[in-house]
Amino acid sequence: MMLIVDKPAGLPVHKGPKGGETLADHLDALRFGLPRTPELAHRLDKDTSGCLVLGRHPKALALLGKLFASGAVDKTYVALTQGAPAADEGRIDQPLAKRSPHRGWWMQAVPKGTAGAQEAITDFRVLHRGDHLSVVALSPVTGRTHQLRAHLAHLGCPILGDAIYGGASRLPGGPMLHLHSRRIAVPLAKSGPAVTATAPLPPHICASLQVLGLVPEEIGAAADRWAQTQEQVPRSA
C-alpha cells in the first residue's frame, strides 16, 4: 500500500523547467510486482533529504492524501540553524503568504489577518545550542510551502545553506541546505500504532555535526525521542 523512501538532498521530486534527473525517473523500479508505479503522497523540496511517502495504487494514494490533508501524519525534521530560537521548546504560530505573485513558492511570515495569508504552525525543540550553529528538531502542524524554512528565518535563525531565506549566499559553492526529514508516522489503521520510519542523517549534515563535536546518531536519537512525545499528544492547528 505504501512505500517510504529516503530521498537524497539535491534530487527534485518532479521535472522542472531546467530538466535533469528527478525522483520520478526512478519510480518504475519501485513497483515490486504491481502494474502501476508508485506516486508521491506528499512532497519534499529538492534540497531537503529524508523520509518521503509514496502510495502504491490509487486507493492508497486517496487514503494517504486524506491523512496528510487532515494533519494526521506526524513529521519530524532536523535542521542546523544559524543561531537558535530564544526558547528551548515551543510553537511558532505565524501565517505565511507569497512574497511575490511571480514566484509563488517564495513565502514570508506576515501578521495575522493579512489578506491571502495561510495559517502556519510549527512545533520545535532545540537539541543543541551553539555559539554560531544550533540543531533544532521541527514538527510542522500545518503543511505550507517552505514552512519550516520561512518560520526559522522569521525567528532570526535561518537554516544553514538556505539561499532563499537567509542561511547562505546564492552564489555557487555555498553549503547545502541542512534540513532533513528524519521521521514520519502514518496512522494507516483506524486502531493500533502508526507505521513509523526514520532516515539516517545525510553525509553533509553528519559532517557539520561532527565539526560541532556532536555525534550524528545521538542527534537523530534525540529527535526521535522528542518526536515520540509529540506523537502521543493530539495536536490541533
C-alpha positions in Angstrom: 0.0 0.0 0.0 2.7 2.5 1.0 6.5 2.9 0.5 8.7 5.3 2.5 11.9 6.2 0.7 15.0 8.2 1.9 15.2 10.9 -0.7 18.7 12.3 -1.3 19.3 16.0 -1.0 19.6 17.7 -4.4 17.1 15.4 -6.1 13.9 17.1 -7.2 10.7 15.0 -7.0 9.2 16.5 -10.2 10.5 17.6 -13.6 11.3 21.3 -13.7 11.9 23.8 -16.5 15.6 23.1 -16.4 15.2 19.3 -16.8 17.6 16.9 -15.2 17.3 13.8 -13.1 14.3 13.6 -10.7 12.8 11.1 -8.3 10.1 10.4 -11.0 12.9 8.8 -13.1 13.3 6.0 -10.6 9.7 5.2 -9.6 9.3 2.4 -12.1 12.0 0.4 -10.2 9.8 0.6 -7.1 6.7 -1.2 -8.5 7.8 -4.5 -6.8 5.4 -6.6 -8.9 2.4 -4.1 -9.1 1.3 -2.9 -12.6 1.5 0.8 -11.6 4.4 2.8 -10.5 4.0 4.3 -7.0 3.2 8.0 -6.8 4.0 10.8 -4.3 1.7 11.1 -1.4 3.3 14.5 -0.4 6.4 16.5 -1.3 9.9 17.4 -0.1 11.9 20.3 -1.5 14.7 19.5 -3.9 17.4 20.2 -1.3 15.6 18.6 1.6 16.6 15.0 2.3 14.9 12.1 4.2 11.5 10.3 4.6 9.2 10.6 1.6 5.9 8.6 1.4 4.7 7.0 -1.8 1.3 5.4 -2.5 1.5 2.1 -4.4 -2.0 2.3 -6.0 -4.9 4.8 -6.4 -6.8 3.6 -3.3 -3.7 4.0 -1.2 -3.0 7.5 -2.6 -6.5 8.6 -1.8 -6.2 7.4 1.8 -2.8 8.9 2.2 -4.0 12.2 0.7 -6.7 12.4 3.3 -4.3 11.6 6.2 -1.8 14.3 5.1 -4.6 16.9 4.4 -6.1 16.4 7.8 -2.7 16.7 9.6 -2.9 13.1 10.9 0.6 12.3 9.7 3.4 13.3 12.2 6.5 14.5 10.6 9.8 15.4 12.3 12.7 17.2 10.8 16.2 18.0 11.9 17.8 21.3 10.9 21.1 23.1 11.5 20.4 26.8 12.0 22.4 30.0 12.2 21.5 31.0 15.7 18.6 29.4 17.6 15.1 30.2 18.8 15.1 32.1 22.1 13.1 29.4 23.8 14.4 25.8 24.1 11.0 24.4 23.0 7.8 25.9 21.8 5.4 26.6 18.9 5.7 29.0 16.0 2.2 30.3 15.1 2.9 32.7 12.2 0.9 32.9 9.0 2.7 32.7 5.7 1.9 34.5 2.4 3.5 34.6 -1.0 6.4 37.0 -1.2 5.7 37.7 -4.9 2.9 36.8 -7.3 5.6 35.9 -9.8 7.3 33.4 -7.5 4.5 31.6 -5.7 6.8 29.2 -3.8 8.7 32.1 -2.1 7.0 32.7 1.2 7.2 35.2 4.0 5.9 35.5 7.5 3.1 38.1 7.8 0.9 39.4 10.6 -2.3 37.5 11.5 -5.3 38.8 9.5 -3.2 39.6 6.4 -5.2 39.1 3.2 -4.2 36.0 1.4 -2.1 34.6 4.2 -2.4 30.9 5.3 -2.2 29.7 8.8 1.1 28.1 9.5 2.1 26.3 12.8 5.4 24.6 13.7 6.4 22.9 16.9 10.2 22.9 17.7 12.8 21.8 20.2 16.4 23.0 20.4 18.6 19.9 20.5 21.9 21.8 20.7 22.6 25.5 21.2 26.0 26.6 19.9 27.7 30.0 19.6 27.0 30.2 15.8 25.3 27.0 14.8 22.5 25.1 16.6 20.5 22.0 16.0 16.7 22.1 16.0 14.0 19.4 15.8 10.9 20.6 14.0 7.4 19.2 13.7 5.1 21.0 11.2 1.4 21.0 12.4 0.3 22.6 9.1 1.9 21.8 5.7 2.6 25.1 3.9 5.2 25.6 1.2 8.6 26.3 2.7 7.0 26.5 6.1 10.0 25.4 8.2 12.4 27.5 6.3 10.3 30.6 6.4 9.4 30.1 10.1 13.0 29.7 11.2 14.1 32.7 9.2 11.3 34.7 10.8 12.8 33.9 14.2 16.2 35.1 13.1 17.8 31.7 12.8 17.7 30.6 9.2 18.6 27.1 8.2 22.3 26.7 7.2 22.6 26.5 3.4 19.2 28.2 2.7 19.9 30.5 -0.2 16.3 31.8 -0.3 15.6 32.6 3.4 18.9 33.9 4.6 21.1 30.9 5.6 23.5 31.0 2.7 24.8 33.1 -0.2 23.0 32.5 -3.5 26.4 32.2 -5.2 27.6 28.7 -6.2 29.8 26.8 -3.8 28.0 27.5 -0.6 26.8 24.9 2.0 24.0 22.6 1.1 20.6 23.0 2.8 20.8 21.5 6.2 17.2 20.3 6.5 16.3 16.6 6.8 13.0 14.7 7.2 14.1 12.4 10.0 11.0 10.6 11.0 7.4 10.1 9.8 4.5 8.3 11.4 1.5 7.4 9.3 -1.7 6.1 11.0 -2.9 3.7 8.3 -5.1 1.6 10.7 -8.0 3.1 12.5 -6.8 1.3 15.6 -3.3 0.3 16.5 0.0 2.1 16.2 1.1 4.3 13.3 3.6 3.0 10.7 6.8 4.8 11.5 10.1 5.2 9.6 13.3 7.1 10.2 16.0 8.1 7.8 19.6 8.5 8.8 21.1 12.0 8.7 22.8 12.6 5.3 26.5 12.9 4.9 26.6 16.8 4.6 24.7 17.2 7.9 26.7 14.5 9.6 29.9 16.3 8.6 28.7 19.6 10.0 27.6 17.9 13.3 31.0 16.4 13.7 32.7 19.8 13.2 30.5 20.9 16.1 31.7 18.0 18.2 28.3 16.2 18.0 27.6 12.6 17.2 25.0 12.3 14.4 23.5 9.1 15.7 22.9 10.8 19.1 21.2 13.8 17.5 19.0 11.6 15.4 18.0 9.6 18.5 17.3 12.8 20.4 15.0 14.0 17.6 13.2 10.6 17.7 12.6 10.8 21.4 11.1 14.2 21.1 9.0 13.1 18.1 7.6 10.2 20.2 6.4 12.6 22.9 4.8 14.8 20.2 3.0 11.8 18.6 1.5 10.8 22.0 -0.3 14.2 22.3 -3.2 15.1 19.9 -2.3 18.4 18.2 -4.6 20.8 16.5 -3.9 23.8 14.3 
